[in-house]
Amino acid sequence: MFTVEALRRLLHYSNPLTHAEYLSFYFFNNPHLFNLNAVDLPAEWVHPEWRLTMDEIQDLELFEEIYQALDVGARPLSFEELKEFLQGHPEVAERNRGIQVKWRDDTELVKELNAATTLKKGL
């Protein structure tokens, strides 16, 4: 989670922010500028067999299927409702299972992200 104040500080940084889709790297790579608190998720929230991220077209298709099946519309979707749905429909979570997590597995991308998201003084 990020505070609104932390996001505002990033927006006012003097250099353009590249790789904004990897926002967490800006915070983790700059502990001298931001207060970081690591939090372990409760075990019932950890489901490594599900890919709930939005990087590829298959991810979008997965979320569209979930939102249509649960008739989400503009209402908030609780994690418990999502969890119950995916446990009851494991074939849905299979749709994007084989996609590589780039920010974790692509070492060249990780090097590039670390370099690009390490901020100099002036924030």
N, CA, C and O of each residue as an XYZ file, in Angstrom:
492
protein
N       0.844     -1.170      0.000
C       0.000      0.000      0.000
C       0.888      1.231      0.000
O       1.980      1.231      0.568
N       0.408      2.256     -0.634
C       1.137      3.512     -0.712
C       0.215      4.620     -0.223
O      -0.989      4.596     -0.479
N       0.781      5.584      0.474
C      -0.036      6.711      0.897
C      -0.181      7.690     -0.264
O       0.634      7.708     -1.187
N      -1.213      8.487     -0.201
C      -1.422      9.521     -1.217
C      -0.250     10.490     -1.183
O       0.211     10.943     -2.231
N       0.230     10.808      0.002
C       1.368     11.721      0.133
C       2.609     11.157     -0.566
O       3.324     11.900     -1.240
N       2.870      9.872     -0.417
C       4.024      9.263     -1.082
C       3.868      9.332     -2.604
O       4.836      9.606     -3.312
N       2.679      9.089     -3.099
C       2.428      9.194     -4.542
C       2.612     10.628     -5.022
O       3.170     10.854     -6.096
N       2.155     11.587     -4.247
C       2.344     13.010     -4.615
C       3.823     13.356     -4.675
O       4.261     14.079     -5.570
N       4.588     12.845     -3.730
C       6.028     13.119     -3.734
C       6.668     12.568     -5.008
O       7.524     13.221     -5.605
N       6.268     11.400     -5.415
C       6.802     10.844     -6.664
C       6.411     11.694     -7.867
O       7.228     11.925     -8.758
N       5.172     12.156     -7.896
C       4.708     12.972     -9.019
C       5.467     14.279     -9.140
O       5.592     14.830    -10.234
N       5.971     14.774     -8.031
C       6.690     16.048     -8.038
C       8.204     15.877     -8.151
O       8.951     16.847     -8.029
N       8.648     14.666     -8.380
C      10.068     14.420     -8.557
C      10.524     15.116     -9.834
O       9.799     15.140    -10.829
N      11.722     15.680     -9.804
C      12.179     16.531    -10.907
C      12.427     15.780    -12.221
O      12.315     16.382    -13.289
N      12.752     14.518    -12.174
C      12.971     13.742    -13.407
C      11.717     12.959    -13.763
O      10.937     12.602    -12.881
N      11.516     12.688    -15.058
C      10.348     11.887    -15.439
C      10.430     10.479    -14.836
O      11.504      9.883    -14.755
N       9.307      9.982    -14.430
C       9.245      8.635    -13.876
C       8.955      7.657    -15.001
O       7.883      7.685    -15.605
N       9.918      6.798    -15.271
C       9.714      5.761    -16.267
C       9.295      4.497    -15.525
O       9.451      4.425    -14.306
N       8.789      3.545    -16.202
C       8.419      2.265    -15.593
C       7.383      2.430    -14.484
O       7.436      1.727    -13.474
N       6.459      3.339    -14.665
C       5.443      3.588    -13.633
C       4.569      2.364    -13.368
O       3.944      2.271    -12.311
N       4.519      1.439    -14.300
C       3.731      0.224    -14.062
C       4.367     -0.655    -12.986
O       3.733     -1.578    -12.474
N       5.618     -0.362    -12.650
C       6.322     -1.070    -11.581
C       6.525     -0.116    -10.403
O       7.638      0.037     -9.899
N       5.457      0.510     -9.980
C       5.483      1.565     -8.983
C       6.172      1.164     -7.690
O       6.887      1.976     -7.103
N       5.979     -0.051     -7.236
C       6.556     -0.465     -5.961
C       8.085     -0.382     -5.967
O       8.692     -0.184     -4.915
N       8.719     -0.530     -7.144
C      10.170     -0.418     -7.212
C      10.638      0.959     -6.755
O      11.693      1.069     -6.130
N       9.880      2.009     -7.053
C      10.266      3.356     -6.629
C      10.336      3.457     -5.112
O      11.202      4.148     -4.577
N       9.451      2.788     -4.430
C       9.441      2.842     -2.974
C      10.514      1.932     -2.381
O      11.267      2.352     -1.502
N      10.588      0.695     -2.855
C      11.564     -0.249     -2.305
C      13.004      0.176     -2.585
O      13.887     -0.087     -1.769
N      13.257      0.824     -3.714
C      14.612      1.232     -4.064
C      15.015      2.575     -3.462
O      16.123      3.054     -3.705
N      14.141      3.175     -2.694
C      14.442      4.482     -2.111
C      14.030      4.557     -0.645
O      13.264      5.442     -0.262
N      14.527      3.646      0.172
C      14.126      3.657      1.584
C      14.597      4.912      2.317
O      14.096      5.226      3.396
N      15.565      5.635      1.729
C      16.011      6.897      2.326
C      14.989      8.019      2.096
O      15.074      9.070      2.733
N      14.040      7.807      1.205
C      13.026      8.820      0.907
C      11.632      8.457      1.413
O      10.784      9.331      1.595
N      11.404      7.177      1.636
C      10.073      6.716      2.033
C      10.170      5.789      3.238
O      11.141      5.047      3.388
N       9.172      5.838      4.077
C       9.078      4.897      5.189
C       8.484      3.603      4.656
O       7.410      3.597      4.054
N       9.197      2.512      4.885
C       8.740      1.205      4.402
C       8.397      0.321      5.585
O       9.133      0.260      6.571
N       7.287     -0.351      5.475
C       6.871     -1.315      6.486
C       6.449     -2.595      5.783
O       5.442     -2.630      5.077
N       7.223     -3.631      5.984
C       6.877     -4.926      5.391
C       5.805     -5.591      6.244
O       5.901     -5.621      7.471
N       4.810     -6.111      5.596
C       3.702     -6.765      6.289
C       3.509     -8.149      5.676
O       3.385     -8.287      4.459
N       3.486     -9.151      6.515
C       3.201    -10.501      6.044
C       1.688    -10.666      5.947
O       0.955    -10.345      6.882
N       1.242    -11.164      4.822
C      -0.188    -11.410      4.643
C      -0.627    -12.596      5.486
O       0.141    -13.537      5.686
N      -1.845    -12.557      5.976
C      -2.374    -13.753      6.640
C      -2.406    -14.915      5.647
O      -2.639    -14.712      4.455
N      -2.176    -16.114      6.135
C      -2.091    -17.296      5.272
C      -3.317    -17.466      4.373
O      -3.190    -17.921      3.237
N      -4.506    -17.103      4.876
C      -5.712    -17.288      4.064
C      -5.775    -16.342      2.862
O      -6.626    -16.517      1.990
N      -4.892    -15.347      2.802
C      -4.847    -14.427      1.669
C      -3.774    -14.794      0.656
O      -3.686    -14.171     -0.402
N      -2.967    -15.785      0.960
C      -1.853    -16.160      0.088
C      -2.288    -17.315     -0.812
O      -2.597    -18.410     -0.340
N      -2.306    -17.048     -2.106
C      -2.705    -18.050     -3.093
C      -1.774    -17.956     -4.302
O      -2.142    -17.387     -5.329
N      -0.571    -18.515     -4.176
C       0.393    -18.416     -5.281
C      -0.060    -19.132     -6.554
O       0.517    -18.926     -7.622
N      -1.080    -19.965     -6.445
C      -1.585    -20.655     -7.638
C      -2.442    -19.731     -8.509
O      -2.794    -20.097     -9.631
N      -2.773    -18.561     -8.014
C      -3.554    -17.590     -8.789
C      -2.647    -16.474     -9.264
O      -1.786    -16.006     -8.519
N      -2.833    -16.054    -10.481
C      -2.108    -14.914    -11.032
C      -3.111    -13.766    -11.122
O      -3.883    -13.677    -12.077
N      -3.091    -12.893    -10.123
C      -4.024    -11.772    -10.074
C      -3.247    -10.474    -10.272
O      -3.101     -9.658     -9.362
N      -2.759    -10.320    -11.488
C      -2.012     -9.139    -11.874
C      -2.460     -8.760    -13.279
O      -3.120     -9.548    -13.956
N      -2.106     -7.559    -13.717
C      -2.589     -7.092    -15.013
C      -1.403     -6.699    -15.896
O      -1.063     -5.522    -16.015
N      -0.781     -7.710    -16.514
C       0.360     -7.459    -17.388
C       0.118     -7.893    -18.831
O       0.677     -7.306    -19.758
N      -0.690     -8.893    -19.021
C      -0.873     -9.493    -20.342
C      -2.361     -9.552    -20.689
O      -3.219     -9.392    -19.821
N      -2.651     -9.781    -21.958
C      -4.041     -9.843    -22.421
C      -4.801    -10.961    -21.706
O      -5.993    -10.821    -21.435
N      -4.123    -12.070    -21.398
C      -4.786    -13.169    -20.694
C      -5.215    -12.736    -19.287
O      -6.224    -13.212    -18.767
N      -4.441    -11.829    -18.674
C      -4.808    -11.307    -17.357
C      -6.092    -10.493    -17.455
O      -6.993    -10.635    -16.628
N      -6.168     -9.645    -18.465
C      -7.376     -8.854    -18.685
C      -8.569     -9.763    -18.925
O      -9.646     -9.531    -18.376
N      -8.390    -10.784    -19.730
C      -9.477    -11.728    -20.007
C      -9.937    -12.431    -18.730
O     -11.133    -12.649    -18.531
N      -8.989    -12.781    -17.874
C      -9.336    -13.416    -16.599
C     -10.198    -12.480    -15.759
O     -11.242    -12.885    -15.249
N      -9.766    -11.236    -15.614
C     -10.536    -10.285    -14.810
C     -11.903     -9.995    -15.430
O     -12.890     -9.854    -14.708
N     -11.966     -9.907    -16.744
C     -13.262     -9.693    -17.393
C     -14.200    -10.856    -17.101
O     -15.383    -10.648    -16.830
N     -13.679    -12.075    -17.154
C     -14.510    -13.247    -16.862
C     -14.999    -13.227    -15.414
O     -16.166    -13.508    -15.142
N     -14.106    -12.896    -14.496
C     -14.486    -12.818    -13.080
C     -15.555    -11.749    -12.880
O     -16.573    -12.004    -12.236
N     -15.336    -10.573    -13.420
C     -16.280     -9.464    -13.225
C     -17.634     -9.758    -13.848
O     -18.666     -9.383    -13.291
N     -17.642    -10.422    -14.991
C     -18.918    -10.784    -15.612
C     -19.626    -11.877    -14.818
O     -20.833    -11.796    -14.585
N     -18.888    -12.887    -14.406
C     -19.493    -14.006    -13.673
C     -20.070    -13.544    -12.340
O     -21.106    -14.044    -11.901
N     -19.408    -12.601    -11.706
C     -19.867    -12.113    -10.396
C     -20.714    -10.845    -10.503
O     -21.133    -10.286     -9.490
N     -20.966    -10.391    -11.744
C     -21.770     -9.188    -11.975
C     -21.282     -8.035    -11.097
O     -22.057     -7.415    -10.369
N     -19.983     -7.766    -11.185
C     -19.358     -6.779    -10.311
C     -19.794     -5.360    -10.651
O     -20.149     -4.601     -9.749
N     -19.778     -4.982    -11.922
C     -20.138     -3.612    -12.270
C     -19.209     -2.634    -11.576
O     -17.990     -2.793    -11.627
N     -19.776     -1.617    -10.923
C     -18.970     -0.596    -10.245
C     -18.825     -0.853     -8.750
O     -18.182     -0.069     -8.050
N     -19.407     -1.932     -8.253
C     -19.330     -2.189     -6.813
C     -17.972     -2.775     -6.439
O     -17.312     -3.384     -7.282
N     -17.553     -2.604     -5.212
C     -16.297     -3.222     -4.775
C     -16.429     -4.745     -4.745
O     -17.489     -5.280     -4.420
N     -15.366     -5.416     -5.078
C     -15.320     -6.874     -5.034
C     -14.475     -7.264     -3.832
O     -13.291     -6.934     -3.775
N     -15.059     -7.952     -2.886
C     -14.307     -8.357     -1.696
C     -13.397     -9.528     -2.032
O     -13.676    -10.308     -2.943
N     -12.313     -9.639     -1.291
C     -11.401    -10.755     -1.507
C     -12.096    -12.080     -1.211
O     -11.871    -13.070     -1.906
N     -12.939    -12.100     -0.181
C     -13.633    -13.345      0.159
C     -14.519    -13.815     -0.987
O     -14.588    -15.012     -1.268
N     -15.193    -12.887     -1.647
C     -16.042    -13.253     -2.785
C     -15.190    -13.771     -3.947
O     -15.538    -14.762     -4.589
N     -14.080    -13.094     -4.207
C     -13.164    -13.527     -5.260
C     -12.584    -14.907     -4.939
O     -12.530    -15.784     -5.801
N     -12.157    -15.085     -3.704
C     -11.585    -16.360     -3.265
C     -12.592    -17.499     -3.425
O     -12.256    -18.565     -3.942
N     -13.807    -17.270     -2.987
C     -14.851    -18.304     -3.102
C     -15.097    -18.654     -4.565
O     -15.249    -19.824     -4.916
N     -15.134    -17.628     -5.415
C     -15.368    -17.870     -6.840
C     -14.235    -18.690     -7.451
O     -14.491    -19.682     -8.134
N     -12.990    -18.288     -7.215
C     -11.859    -18.990     -7.816
C     -11.697    -20.405     -7.262
O     -11.283    -21.307     -7.991
N     -12.014    -20.609     -5.997
C     -11.952    -21.955     -5.451
C     -13.045    -22.843     -6.050
O     -12.849    -24.045     -6.229
N     -14.179    -22.249     -6.354
C     -15.270    -22.997     -6.956
C     -15.155    -23.167     -8.458
O     -15.835    -24.005     -9.050
N     -14.285    -22.364     -9.080
C     -14.087    -22.408    -10.531
C     -12.586    -22.405    -10.838
O     -12.083    -21.442    -11.416
N     -11.871    -23.454    -10.466
C     -10.410    -23.469    -10.666
C      -9.994    -23.332    -12.132
O      -8.880    -22.898    -12.423
N     -10.873    -23.696    -13.041
C     -10.551    -23.571    -14.466
C     -10.379    -22.112    -14.880
O      -9.662    -21.828    -15.839
N     -11.017    -21.195    -14.183
C     -10.884    -19.769    -14.505
C      -9.463    -19.304    -14.197
O      -8.842    -18.631    -15.020
N      -8.947    -19.652    -13.034
C      -7.589    -19.252    -12.649
C      -6.529    -19.895    -13.543
O      -5.397    -19.413    -13.602
N      -6.879    -20.967    -14.231
C      -5.940    -21.640    -15.131
C      -5.650    -20.810    -16.381
O      -4.617    -21.006    -17.022
N      -6.533    -19.897    -16.730
C      -6.435    -19.157    -17.988
C      -5.118    -18.403    -18.164
O      -4.636    -18.253    -19.287
N      -4.536    -17.928    -17.063
C      -3.302    -17.151    -17.180
C      -2.162    -17.729    -16.328
O      -1.166    -17.051    -16.076
N      -2.311    -18.951    -15.901
C      -1.336    -19.557    -14.976
C       0.076    -19.648    -15.565
O       1.044    -19.444    -14.834
N       0.222    -19.937    -16.824
C       1.542    -20.171    -17.400
C       2.344    -18.938    -17.746
O       3.449    -19.061    -18.272
N       1.834    -17.766    -17.472
C       2.531    -16.537    -17.842
C       3.625    -16.231    -16.817
O       3.389    -16.262    -15.610
N       4.811    -15.939    -17.317
C       5.958    -15.619    -16.468
C       5.753    -14.266    -15.791
O       5.254    -13.327    -16.410
N       6.137    -14.172    -14.533
C       6.098    -12.897    -13.809
C       7.392    -12.159    -14.145
O       8.451    -12.485    -13.607
N       7.312    -11.172    -15.028
C       8.499    -10.528    -15.581
C       9.332     -9.799    -14.541
O      10.559     -9.896    -14.548
N       8.671     -9.066    -13.641
C       9.432     -8.267    -12.676
C      10.196     -9.124    -11.675
O      11.060     -8.620    -10.957
N       9.889    -10.386    -11.625
C      10.563    -11.285    -10.698
C      11.534    -12.214    -11.419
O      12.601    -12.518    -10.887
N      11.187    -12.666    -12.613
C      11.935    -13.716    -13.286
C      12.886    -13.241    -14.385
O      13.826    -13.957    -14.731
N      12.665    -12.072    -14.926
C      13.502    -11.557    -16.014
C      14.629    -10.721    -15.400
O      14.421     -9.558    -15.054
N      15.821    -11.311    -15.264
C      16.909    -10.632    -14.545
C      17.349     -9.343    -15.231
O      17.720     -8.381    -14.558
N      17.314     -9.311    -16.546
C      17.684     -8.069    -17.250
C      16.661     -6.964    -16.976
O      17.031     -5.808    -16.769
N      15.397     -7.317    -16.974
C      14.360     -6.336    -16.660
C      14.515     -5.840    -15.227
O      14.370     -4.645    -14.969
N      14.802     -6.728    -14.305
C      14.974     -6.337    -12.900
C      16.140     -5.362    -12.759
O      16.039     -4.377    -12.029
N      17.236     -5.628    -13.446
C      18.380     -4.694    -13.424
C      17.968     -3.329    -13.956
O      18.285     -2.298    -13.363
N      17.266     -3.336    -15.067
C      16.796     -2.079    -15.675
C      15.859     -1.344    -14.731
O      15.972     -0.129    -14.566
N      14.940     -2.064    -14.113
C      13.994     -1.446    -13.178
C      14.706     -0.866    -11.964
O      14.396      0.245    -11.533
N      15.643     -1.599    -11.419
C      16.373     -1.105    -10.259
C      17.132      0.180    -10.589
O      17.136      1.121     -9.797
N      17.769      0.218    -11.748
C      18.508      1.413    -12.155
C      17.563      2.596    -12.399
O      17.839      3.715    -11.966
N      16.471      2.346    -13.079
C      15.562      3.428    -13.454
C      14.755      3.961    -12.273
O      14.328      5.115    -12.292
N      14.541      3.145    -11.256
C      13.669      3.568    -10.161
C      14.414      3.986     -8.897
O      13.792      4.302     -7.883
N      15.735      3.988     -8.957
C      16.518      4.503     -7.838
C      16.661      5.996     -8.033
O      17.306      6.447     -8.980
N      16.064      6.759     -7.145
C      15.994      8.213     -7.292
C      17.180      8.899     -6.629
O      17.684      8.460     -5.595
N      17.600      9.972     -7.247
C      18.653     10.810     -6.685
C      18.009     11.791     -5.717
O      16.784     11.897     -5.657
N      18.811     12.492     -4.977
C      18.275     13.503     -4.065
C      17.547     14.574     -4.854
O      17.849     14.808     -6.024
N      16.605     15.209     -4.224
C      15.844     16.248     -4.896
C      14.369     15.974     -4.926
O      13.607     16.686     -5.580
N      13.968     14.959     -4.230
C      12.548     14.611     -4.176
C      11.864     15.463     -3.140
O      10.658     15.333     -2.932
